[in-house]
Amino acid sequence: MLANLSYLSKTPGTGGTLKSAPEDFLVEEILEDGTVLGLDRPFSRAGEPGGCKFVHFILQKRDWSTSSALSELARRLHTSPKAFNAAGMKDKVSISVQLASVQGIGRDALLALDMKDIRILGAWPERERVKLGALLGNRFTIRARGMQEPADERVKSISAEVGGKFPNYFGEQRFGSARKNTHIIGQMMLQGKFEDAVSMFLCGNEGENNALAMEARKELAATGDYAAALKTFPRHLRLERTMLAHLSGRPGDWIGALRSLPRNISLLFIHAFQSHLFNLLLSERIAQGLELEKGEYYCGEALGFPDISRAEAEGWIAARLIGYDSPLNAREQELLERLGMQRDAFRMKAMPEIASKGTYRTLLAPMKDFNFQADTFRFALPAGSYATVALREFMK
């Protein structure tokens, strides 16, 4: 997905490999007030007095995705995963610390848990749940293995070129963990090609790394027999099996099949396509030179990170994530036409519950407190920016 996108720097990269082990990728969340949630560091907060429905807690996990870790907590505490919320989503292959909340479970029950590779570093009562996006950023300590020498000279040169900034592309994980097709499904949905979208979700096998899943997807593509596919699709493909169960009873109900998925999953497809558009536009503009364009604005900062809610006379360029409410400029209109799309498609008239009006995102993002020693990078990024994208500039 990112291979052909423009770089900000010209110096050759170091090469190398990321995430060889969870210990190579450390993530410490930065709360909205600037507090850093440190690894292995107990955290205490007074919280709200009496009558609170929620408990906020600090989750440290090793080699667990955020969603899987919260699901395991729900299983251990005999409650629904829907009772949990997190401020951000962290990668599986990492050791990460983050803020989360749960409804209907006491603080003491959380703190009493004894689990492999999951720790609760602190918990306190609050009146509201943790909302997604309620964080300032993340601090990273990342080891890259197998870099070409002289790595330190190349990193120093690239660091001087980019001046503490990097292209704020959406990372590979935005487009699917293995098959990298969520944006393709989103485009099909936006174009009203719902049967194609269902087929891509169920049968698309490029990048599929599970042999049983690969065979099941191929067989369904050849037969179109959804009832039979329910017997062959592996149990871990829970979303696919949900869709297959729907189509087994209602063949041809493509929109209903997509609606059988959780709304956040269907919305993810649309957001992935918006992210794909943003990446394409940003890459083109880096190659031509970054300047403020029609409909964009400069945004200021909050605690040193870009804040798109604050328009300023100068600062970070905030560009569009295109939606139905976006006033397009010539560049954006040309890209949509090239892809056979129209802005109004984002209203999703057939599925209005996942319509997307659009928003803004900065073209560049800062790397705060950047440091490189031996084979290890250290820096902090704003919420929504990707460490793997920042390191792409250095490793190429």
LINVENVEN-V132742 format. One record per residue. N is the residue number from 0. RES is the residue in one small letter. SS is DSSP state (a for helix, b for strand, c for the rest). Layout:
n=N res=RES ss=SS
n=N res=RES ss=SS
This chain:
n=0 res=m ss=c
n=1 res=l ss=c
n=2 res=a ss=c
n=3 res=n ss=c
n=4 res=l ss=c
n=5 res=s ss=c
n=6 res=y ss=c
n=7 res=l ss=c
n=8 res=s ss=c
n=9 res=k ss=c
n=10 res=t ss=c
n=11 res=p ss=c
n=12 res=g ss=c
n=13 res=t ss=c
n=14 res=g ss=c
n=15 res=g ss=c
n=16 res=t ss=b
n=17 res=l ss=c
n=18 res=k ss=c
n=19 res=s ss=c
n=20 res=a ss=c
n=21 res=p ss=a
n=22 res=e ss=a
n=23 res=d ss=a
n=24 res=f ss=b
n=25 res=l ss=b
n=26 res=v ss=b
n=27 res=e ss=b
n=28 res=e ss=b
n=29 res=i ss=b
n=30 res=l ss=c
n=31 res=e ss=c
n=32 res=d ss=c
n=33 res=g ss=c
n=34 res=t ss=c
n=35 res=v ss=b
n=36 res=l ss=c
n=37 res=g ss=c
n=38 res=l ss=c
n=39 res=d ss=c
n=40 res=r ss=c
n=41 res=p ss=c
n=42 res=f ss=c
n=43 res=s ss=c
n=44 res=r ss=c
n=45 res=a ss=c
n=46 res=g ss=c
n=47 res=e ss=c
n=48 res=p ss=c
n=49 res=g ss=c
n=50 res=g ss=c
n=51 res=c ss=c
n=52 res=k ss=c
n=53 res=f ss=b
n=54 res=v ss=b
n=55 res=h ss=b
n=56 res=f ss=b
n=57 res=i ss=b
n=58 res=l ss=b
n=59 res=q ss=b
n=60 res=k ss=b
n=61 res=r ss=b
n=62 res=d ss=c
n=63 res=w ss=c
n=64 res=s ss=c
n=65 res=t ss=a
n=66 res=s ss=a
n=67 res=s ss=a
n=68 res=a ss=a
n=69 res=l ss=a
n=70 res=s ss=a
n=71 res=e ss=a
n=72 res=l ss=a
n=73 res=a ss=a
n=74 res=r ss=a
n=75 res=r ss=a
n=76 res=l ss=c
n=77 res=h ss=c
n=78 res=t ss=c
n=79 res=s ss=c
n=80 res=p ss=a
n=81 res=k ss=a
n=82 res=a ss=a
n=83 res=f ss=b
n=84 res=n ss=b
n=85 res=a ss=b
n=86 res=a ss=c
n=87 res=g ss=c
n=88 res=m ss=c
n=89 res=k ss=c
n=90 res=d ss=c
n=91 res=k ss=c
n=92 res=v ss=c
n=93 res=s ss=c
n=94 res=i ss=b
n=95 res=s ss=b
n=96 res=v ss=b
n=97 res=q ss=b
n=98 res=l ss=b
n=99 res=a ss=b
n=100 res=s ss=b
n=101 res=v ss=b
n=102 res=q ss=b
n=103 res=g ss=c
n=104 res=i ss=c
n=105 res=g ss=c
n=106 res=r ss=a
n=107 res=d ss=a
n=108 res=a ss=a
n=109 res=l ss=a
n=110 res=l ss=a
n=111 res=a ss=c
n=112 res=l ss=c
n=113 res=d ss=c
n=114 res=m ss=b
n=115 res=k ss=c
n=116 res=d ss=c
n=117 res=i ss=b
n=118 res=r ss=b
n=119 res=i ss=b
n=120 res=l ss=b
n=121 res=g ss=b
n=122 res=a ss=b
n=123 res=w ss=b
n=124 res=p ss=b
n=125 res=e ss=b
n=126 res=r ss=c
n=127 res=e ss=c
n=128 res=r ss=c
n=129 res=v ss=c
n=130 res=k ss=c
n=131 res=l ss=c
n=132 res=g ss=c
n=133 res=a ss=c
n=134 res=l ss=c
n=135 res=l ss=c
n=136 res=g ss=b
n=137 res=n ss=b
n=138 res=r ss=b
n=139 res=f ss=b
n=140 res=t ss=b
n=141 res=i ss=b
n=142 res=r ss=b
n=143 res=a ss=c
n=144 res=r ss=b
n=145 res=g ss=c
n=146 res=m ss=c
n=147 res=q ss=c
n=148 res=e ss=c
n=149 res=p ss=c
n=150 res=a ss=a
n=151 res=d ss=a
n=152 res=e ss=a
n=153 res=r ss=a
n=154 res=v ss=a
n=155 res=k ss=a
n=156 res=s ss=a
n=157 res=i ss=a
n=158 res=s ss=a
n=159 res=a ss=a
n=160 res=e ss=a
n=161 res=v ss=a
n=162 res=g ss=c
n=163 res=g ss=c
n=164 res=k ss=b
n=165 res=f ss=b
n=166 res=p ss=b
n=167 res=n ss=c
n=168 res=y ss=c
n=169 res=f ss=c
n=170 res=g ss=c
n=171 res=e ss=a
n=172 res=q ss=a
n=173 res=r ss=a
n=174 res=f ss=a
n=175 res=g ss=c
n=176 res=s ss=c
n=177 res=a ss=c
n=178 res=r ss=c
n=179 res=k ss=c
n=180 res=n ss=c
n=181 res=t ss=a
n=182 res=h ss=a
n=183 res=i ss=a
n=184 res=i ss=a
n=185 res=g ss=a
n=186 res=q ss=a
n=187 res=m ss=a
n=188 res=m ss=a
n=189 res=l ss=a
n=190 res=q ss=c
n=191 res=g ss=c
n=192 res=k ss=c
n=193 res=f ss=a
n=194 res=e ss=a
n=195 res=d ss=a
n=196 res=a ss=a
n=197 res=v ss=a
n=198 res=s ss=a
n=199 res=m ss=a
n=200 res=f ss=a
n=201 res=l ss=a
n=202 res=c ss=a
n=203 res=g ss=c
n=204 res=n ss=c
n=205 res=e ss=c
n=206 res=g ss=c
n=207 res=e ss=c
n=208 res=n ss=c
n=209 res=n ss=c
n=210 res=a ss=a
n=211 res=l ss=a
n=212 res=a ss=a
n=213 res=m ss=a
n=214 res=e ss=a
n=215 res=a ss=a
n=216 res=r ss=a
n=217 res=k ss=a
n=218 res=e ss=a
n=219 res=l ss=a
n=220 res=a ss=a
n=221 res=a ss=a
n=222 res=t ss=a
n=223 res=g ss=c
n=224 res=d ss=c
n=225 res=y ss=a
n=226 res=a ss=a
n=227 res=a ss=a
n=228 res=a ss=a
n=229 res=l ss=a
n=230 res=k ss=a
n=231 res=t ss=a
n=232 res=f ss=c
n=233 res=p ss=c
n=234 res=r ss=c
n=235 res=h ss=c
n=236 res=l ss=c
n=237 res=r ss=a
n=238 res=l ss=a
n=239 res=e ss=a
n=240 res=r ss=a
n=241 res=t ss=a
n=242 res=m ss=a
n=243 res=l ss=a
n=244 res=a ss=a
n=245 res=h ss=a
n=246 res=l ss=a
n=247 res=s ss=a
n=248 res=g ss=a
n=249 res=r ss=c
n=250 res=p ss=c
n=251 res=g ss=c
n=252 res=d ss=c
n=253 res=w ss=a
n=254 res=i ss=a
n=255 res=g ss=a
n=256 res=a ss=a
n=257 res=l ss=a
n=258 res=r ss=a
n=259 res=s ss=c
n=260 res=l ss=c
n=261 res=p ss=c
n=262 res=r ss=a
n=263 res=n ss=a
n=264 res=i ss=a
n=265 res=s ss=a
n=266 res=l ss=a
n=267 res=l ss=a
n=268 res=f ss=a
n=269 res=i ss=a
n=270 res=h ss=a
n=271 res=a ss=a
n=272 res=f ss=a
n=273 res=q ss=a
n=274 res=s ss=a
n=275 res=h ss=a
n=276 res=l ss=a
n=277 res=f ss=a
n=278 res=n ss=a
n=279 res=l ss=a
n=280 res=l ss=a
n=281 res=l ss=a
n=282 res=s ss=a
n=283 res=e ss=a
n=284 res=r ss=a
n=285 res=i ss=a
n=286 res=a ss=a
n=287 res=q ss=a
n=288 res=g ss=c
n=289 res=l ss=c
n=290 res=e ss=c
n=291 res=l ss=c
n=292 res=e ss=c
n=293 res=k ss=c
n=294 res=g ss=c
n=295 res=e ss=c
n=296 res=y ss=b
n=297 res=y ss=b
n=298 res=c ss=b
n=299 res=g ss=b
n=300 res=e ss=b
n=301 res=a ss=b
n=302 res=l ss=c
n=303 res=g ss=c
n=304 res=f ss=b
n=305 res=p ss=b
n=306 res=d ss=b
n=307 res=i ss=b
n=308 res=s ss=b
n=309 res=r ss=b
n=310 res=a ss=b
n=311 res=e ss=b
n=312 res=a ss=c
n=313 res=e ss=c
n=314 res=g ss=c
n=315 res=w ss=b
n=316 res=i ss=b
n=317 res=a ss=b
n=318 res=a ss=b
n=319 res=r ss=b
n=320 res=l ss=b
n=321 res=i ss=c
n=322 res=g ss=c
n=323 res=y ss=c
n=324 res=d ss=c
n=325 res=s ss=c
n=326 res=p ss=c
n=327 res=l ss=c
n=328 res=n ss=c
n=329 res=a ss=a
n=330 res=r ss=a
n=331 res=e ss=a
n=332 res=q ss=a
n=333 res=e ss=a
n=334 res=l ss=a
n=335 res=l ss=a
n=336 res=e ss=a
n=337 res=r ss=a
n=338 res=l ss=c
n=339 res=g ss=c
n=340 res=m ss=c
n=341 res=q ss=c
n=342 res=r ss=a
n=343 res=d ss=a
n=344 res=a ss=a
n=345 res=f ss=a
n=346 res=r ss=a
n=347 res=m ss=c
n=348 res=k ss=a
n=349 res=a ss=a
n=350 res=m ss=a
n=351 res=p ss=a
n=352 res=e ss=a
n=353 res=i ss=a
n=354 res=a ss=c
n=355 res=s ss=c
n=356 res=k ss=c
n=357 res=g ss=c
n=358 res=t ss=b
n=359 res=y ss=b
n=360 res=r ss=b
n=361 res=t ss=b
n=362 res=l ss=c
n=363 res=l ss=b
n=364 res=a ss=b
n=365 res=p ss=b
n=366 res=m ss=c
n=367 res=k ss=b
n=368 res=d ss=b
n=369 res=f ss=b
n=370 res=n ss=b
n=371 res=f ss=b
n=372 res=q ss=b
n=373 res=a ss=c
n=374 res=d ss=c
n=375 res=t ss=b
n=376 res=f ss=b
n=377 res=r ss=b
n=378 res=f ss=b
n=379 res=a ss=b
n=380 res=l ss=b
n=381 res=p ss=b
n=382 res=a ss=c
n=383 res=g ss=c
n=384 res=s ss=c
n=385 res=y ss=c
n=386 res=a ss=a
n=387 res=t ss=a
n=388 res=v ss=a
n=389 res=a ss=a
n=390 res=l ss=a
n=391 res=r ss=a
n=392 res=e ss=a
n=393 res=f ss=a
n=394 res=m ss=a
n=395 res=k ss=c
